[in-house]
Amino acid sequence: MKRPIHQRSGSQPRRSRVRNLAWAIFFFILGVIGVLVPVMPQIPFFIMSVLFLSLVFPGVRRRLRRFLHRHPKLAHAFKKWKDRRRKKRQRRIKREREAGSRKRE
């Protein structure tokens, strides 16, 4: 079975990694702006930055898992968020498949 050229074995496509890294940098910059501007919050932006970095770098992912293991309340909230995101993605994929099968008919 041939793999698509843009996909490497055992990892995300390059485009997805670059997009996640761009989002991480964007949220980090917003966090820094939040530190400088007293009205704008910074913590949510730094958290989002770490979450996107964990999708790109395995070392960050390991540290995030360790942190979540030490803080079970945060781990529970993170798991709920991840499950909601997964269900939403699965619904979208199902809709796209159904729409694709209708076009072929």
C-alpha positions in Angstrom: 0.0 0.0 0.0 1.4 3.3 -1.1 1.4 6.3 1.3 0.7 9.8 -0.1 3.9 11.8 -0.8 3.1 14.5 1.7 2.6 12.1 4.6 5.6 10.7 6.5 5.2 7.4 8.4 4.1 7.7 12.0 3.5 11.5 11.9 1.3 14.3 10.7 1.5 15.7 7.3 4.1 18.5 7.0 1.4 21.1 6.3 -0.4 20.3 9.6 2.9 20.5 11.5 3.7 23.9 10.0 0.1 25.1 10.7 0.3 24.0 14.3 3.7 25.7 14.8 2.3 28.9 13.2 -0.7 28.8 15.6 1.7 28.3 18.5 3.8 31.3 17.5 0.7 33.4 17.0 -0.7 32.6 20.4 2.7 33.1 22.1 2.9 36.6 20.5 -0.6 37.4 21.7 0.4 36.2 25.2 3.4 38.6 25.1 1.2 41.4 24.0 -1.1 40.5 26.9 1.8 40.9 29.3 2.5 44.4 28.0 -1.2 45.5 27.8 -2.8 45.3 31.2 -6.4 44.9 29.9 -5.7 41.9 27.7 -5.3 38.5 29.3 -2.1 36.5 28.7 -2.6 33.1 30.4 -5.1 31.6 27.9 -2.8 32.6 25.0 0.2 31.0 26.6 -1.8 27.8 27.3 -3.0 27.6 23.7 0.6 28.2 22.6 1.8 25.2 24.7 -1.1 23.0 23.4 -0.2 23.7 19.8 3.5 23.2 20.5 2.7 19.8 22.0 1.2 18.8 18.7 4.5 19.5 17.0 7.2 18.6 19.4 7.3 15.3 21.4 9.4 16.8 24.2 6.7 19.4 24.9 4.0 16.7 24.7 5.9 14.6 27.3 6.2 17.6 29.7 2.5 18.5 29.2 1.5 14.9 30.1 3.7 15.0 33.2 2.2 18.3 34.2 -1.3 16.9 33.7 -0.5 13.8 35.7 0.6 16.0 38.6 -2.6 18.2 38.4 -5.6 15.9 38.0 -8.2 18.7 38.0 -6.6 20.3 35.0 -6.1 16.9 33.4 -9.9 16.2 33.7 -10.8 19.6 32.0 -8.2 18.9 29.3 -9.6 15.4 28.7 -13.2 16.8 28.4 -12.0 19.4 25.9 -10.1 16.8 23.9 -13.1 14.5 23.8 -15.4 17.2 22.6 -12.9 18.2 19.9 -12.6 14.5 18.8 -16.4 14.1 18.6 -16.7 17.3 16.6 -14.0 16.1 14.2 -15.6 12.7 13.8 -19.0 14.3 13.0 -17.4 16.5 10.4 -15.6 13.5 8.8 -18.9 11.6 8.7 -20.7 14.5 7.0 -17.9 14.8 4.4 -18.1 11.1 3.6 -21.9 11.2 3.3 -21.7 14.3 1.1 -19.0 12.6 -1.0 -21.1 9.4 -1.5 -24.1 11.5 -2.5 -22.0 13.3 -5.2 -20.9 9.9 -6.7 -24.5 8.7 -6.9 
